[in-house]
Amino acid sequence: MKIAIAGASGRMGRMLVESVLSTSDATLAGALDIPGSPALGQDAAGFLGRQSGVLVTDDVRAALSGADVLIDFTRPDGTLAHLAVARELGVRMVIGTTGFDDSQKAALRQAAQTIPVVFAPNMSVGVNATFKLLEVAAKILNSGYDIEVIEAHHRHKVDAPSGTALRMGEVIAEALGKDLKDCAVYAREGHTGEREEGTIGFATIRGGDIVGDHTVMFAGIGERIEITHKSSSRVSYAQGSVRAARFLMDKPAGLYDMQDVLGLK
């Protein structure tokens, strides 16, 4: 697999570069960063004290010219700009970017009619196993339990709740035959009154260097069930992304997620 990385000098980008370089059936084919980045013109693996022969560039077309797959964990606007070029060149995409609005998600679906795309709020194998556990738990605990999603991330994260937390809410709502838009509660302040039955609450924590913690609480009378996933390193996201890239190599155009990659559907 010839893989290009977007946001190559960022925290996640560097982890992706390292994962690609350590994967036997993958080669680093391109490294993208934003205009003005101090990393431009530098070897993408320089931070590892080694040379990959791939220089970081802000030229999307050049970075993708020799790639089979682009892995992108940047920002929604940047991802969509990269997607337009990938679609034109026939390059597959693995998208871990979060914070897309409904119109941007529609643009992703449209692009996936031309190229195969894996789009998931979290590429970790463990998190996607957690999604499956939540689906089972929600179906069993479908009455008499209040549901809360609590997530914590580092101080630099710009969107809230996290894409993973939102996906957890969606999985639970779908298992209960609901639409998350109709039952989500994202903020509580002041005199809120009693908790409305059937809602799914969200709480967000931002601070320090927390990679990503997610807990879903099913709170009943006399008992509480909590399902938790904690990330101590971004390596799990990077490894899952490379696995998603491998999955795409023989797939037709379409929009896939990590449940497809892992065979959980």
C-alpha positions in Angstrom: 0.0 0.0 0.0 1.3 3.5 -0.9 -0.1 5.7 1.8 -0.1 9.6 2.1 -0.7 11.3 5.4 -2.5 14.7 5.9 -1.4 16.9 8.8 1.9 15.0 8.8 3.6 17.2 11.4 0.8 17.2 13.9 0.5 14.8 16.9 -1.7 12.3 15.1 0.1 12.8 11.8 3.4 11.9 13.3 1.9 8.8 14.8 0.5 7.8 11.4 3.8 8.4 9.7 5.5 6.1 12.3 2.9 3.4 11.9 3.1 3.4 8.1 6.9 3.2 8.2 6.7 0.2 10.6 4.1 -1.7 8.6 5.6 -4.3 6.3 3.1 -4.0 3.5 2.9 -0.2 3.4 5.1 2.6 2.2 4.9 6.3 2.8 4.0 8.0 -0.5 3.2 11.5 0.6 3.0 13.9 3.5 0.8 17.0 3.6 0.7 20.0 5.9 -0.9 23.4 5.9 0.8 26.4 4.1 3.3 28.1 6.3 4.0 25.0 8.4 7.6 25.0 9.6 7.7 21.3 8.6 7.3 22.1 4.9 10.3 20.9 2.9 11.5 18.6 5.8 11.6 14.9 5.7 8.4 13.5 7.0 10.3 11.0 9.3 12.8 13.5 10.5 11.2 13.7 14.0 12.1 10.0 14.3 15.8 10.7 13.5 15.5 8.9 10.2 15.0 9.6 6.5 11.9 8.4 4.6 12.7 10.2 1.3 9.3 11.9 1.5 9.2 15.7 2.1 6.3 17.4 3.7 4.4 19.6 1.2 1.4 21.8 1.1 0.7 20.7 -2.6 -2.2 18.3 -2.3 -1.9 17.1 -5.8 1.8 16.4 -5.5 1.4 14.5 -2.2 -1.3 12.3 -3.7 0.2 11.7 -7.1 1.8 8.4 -6.1 -0.6 7.3 -3.4 -3.2 4.5 -3.2 -4.7 5.9 0.0 -4.8 9.2 1.9 -5.3 9.1 5.7 -6.7 12.3 7.0 -7.2 13.4 10.6 -7.2 17.2 10.1 -10.1 19.7 10.2 -13.4 19.4 8.2 -12.6 22.2 5.7 -9.1 20.8 5.0 -10.4 17.2 4.7 -13.0 18.2 2.2 -10.4 20.1 0.1 -8.2 17.0 0.2 -11.2 14.8 -0.7 -11.9 16.8 -3.8 -8.4 16.2 -5.1 -8.4 12.5 -4.0 -11.7 12.0 -5.9 -10.3 13.6 -9.0 -7.1 11.4 -8.9 -9.0 8.2 -7.8 -7.2 8.0 -4.4 -8.9 6.1 -1.6 -9.4 7.9 1.7 -9.5 7.0 5.4 -11.1 9.9 7.3 -10.8 10.2 11.1 -11.5 14.0 11.1 -14.4 15.0 13.4 -16.6 18.0 13.7 -18.4 17.8 10.3 -21.8 19.4 10.0 -24.6 17.8 8.1 -23.8 19.5 4.8 -20.2 18.4 5.0 -21.2 14.8 5.8 -23.4 15.0 2.7 -20.4 16.0 0.7 -18.5 13.0 2.0 -21.3 10.7 1.0 -21.4 12.2 -2.5 -17.6 11.7 -2.9 -17.9 8.1 -1.8 -20.0 7.4 -4.9 -16.8 7.8 -6.9 -14.0 6.5 -4.5 -14.0 4.1 -1.6 -13.9 6.0 1.7 -13.7 4.8 5.3 -15.1 7.5 7.6 -15.2 6.9 11.3 -15.1 9.1 14.4 -12.7 6.7 16.0 -10.3 4.3 14.2 -9.4 2.4 17.4 -10.2 -1.3 17.3 -11.0 -1.2 21.0 -13.4 1.7 20.6 -15.2 0.0 17.8 -15.6 -3.1 20.0 -17.0 -0.8 22.6 -19.6 0.5 20.1 -20.8 -3.1 19.7 -20.9 -3.6 23.5 -23.0 -0.5 23.8 -25.5 -1.7 21.2 -26.0 -4.9 23.1 -26.2 -3.1 26.5 -28.8 -0.6 25.2 -31.0 -3.3 23.9 -30.9 -5.1 27.3 -31.2 -2.0 29.4 -33.9 -0.4 27.3 -36.2 0.6 30.2 -35.6 2.0 33.6 -32.0 3.3 33.0 -30.8 6.8 32.4 -28.0 7.1 29.9 -25.1 9.5 30.2 -22.0 9.8 27.9 -19.0 11.3 29.6 -15.9 12.1 27.5 -12.5 13.7 28.3 -9.8 15.0 25.9 -6.7 17.2 25.8 -6.9 21.0 26.0 -6.2 21.4 22.3 -9.3 19.6 21.0 -11.5 22.1 19.2 -14.9 20.2 18.9 -17.3 19.0 21.6 -18.7 16.5 22.3 -16.1 14.4 20.6 -17.0 12.5 17.5 -16.6 9.2 19.4 -19.0 10.4 22.1 -21.5 11.4 19.5 -21.2 8.0 17.7 -21.7 6.3 21.1 -24.9 8.3 21.5 -26.0 7.4 17.9 -25.3 3.7 18.5 -27.4 3.7 21.7 -30.2 5.7 20.2 -30.4 3.4 17.1 -30.5 0.4 19.4 -33.5 2.0 21.2 -35.2 2.8 17.9 -34.6 6.6 18.3 -32.9 9.4 16.5 -30.1 11.0 18.7 -31.2 14.4 17.4 -34.5 13.9 19.2 -33.2 12.8 22.6 -29.7 14.3 23.1 -29.0 16.7 26.0 -25.7 18.5 25.5 -25.8 21.1 28.3 -27.3 21.6 31.8 -27.1 24.8 33.7 -29.3 26.6 36.2 -32.7 25.3 37.3 -33.1 22.5 34.8 -35.9 20.6 36.4 -35.9 16.8 36.7 -34.2 14.7 34.1 -36.5 13.9 31.2 -37.0 10.2 30.7 -35.6 8.7 27.6 -32.9 11.3 27.0 -29.2 10.7 26.4 -27.0 13.2 28.3 -23.5 14.3 27.3 -20.7 15.7 29.5 -17.4 17.1 28.2 -14.1 17.5 29.9 -11.1 19.3 28.3 -7.7 19.5 30.0 -4.0 18.7 29.9 -2.8 15.9 27.6 -5.7 13.4 27.9 -5.6 11.4 24.7 -9.3 10.3 25.0 -11.5 8.8 27.7 -15.1 7.7 27.1 -17.6 6.3 29.6 -21.3 5.5 29.0 -23.3 5.2 32.2 -26.6 3.3 32.4 -27.9 4.5 35.7 -30.8 2.5 37.1 -32.5 2.3 40.6 -30.1 0.4 42.9 -27.4 -0.3 40.3 -25.2 1.4 37.7 -23.5 -0.1 34.7 -20.6 1.7 33.1 -18.8 0.8 29.9 -15.5 2.7 29.6 -12.7 3.0 27.0 -9.5 4.9 27.8 -6.8 5.7 25.3 -3.3 6.1 26.6 -1.7 6.6 23.2 -2.7 7.6 19.7 -1.0 4.5 18.4 -4.3 2.6 18.5 -5.9 5.2 16.2 -2.9 5.0 13.8 -2.9 1.2 13.7 -6.7 1.1 13.1 -6.2 3.6 10.3 -3.6 1.5 8.5 -6.0 -1.5 8.9 -8.7 0.6 7.3 -6.4 1.5 4.4 -5.7 -2.1 3.8 -9.4 -2.9 3.8 -10.0 -0.3 1.1 -7.5 -1.7 -1.3 -9.9 -4.1 -3.0 -13.2 -2.3 -2.3 -15.4 -0.6 -4.8 -16.6 3.0 -4.4 -18.7 3.5 -1.3 -18.8 4.9 2.3 -17.6 2.4 4.9 -16.9 2.7 8.6 -14.7 0.7 11.1 -17.6 -1.7 11.8 -17.2 -2.7 8.1 -13.4 -2.9 8.4 -13.7 -5.2 11.5 -16.5 -7.3 10.1 -18.8 -6.4 13.0 -21.9 -5.7 10.8 
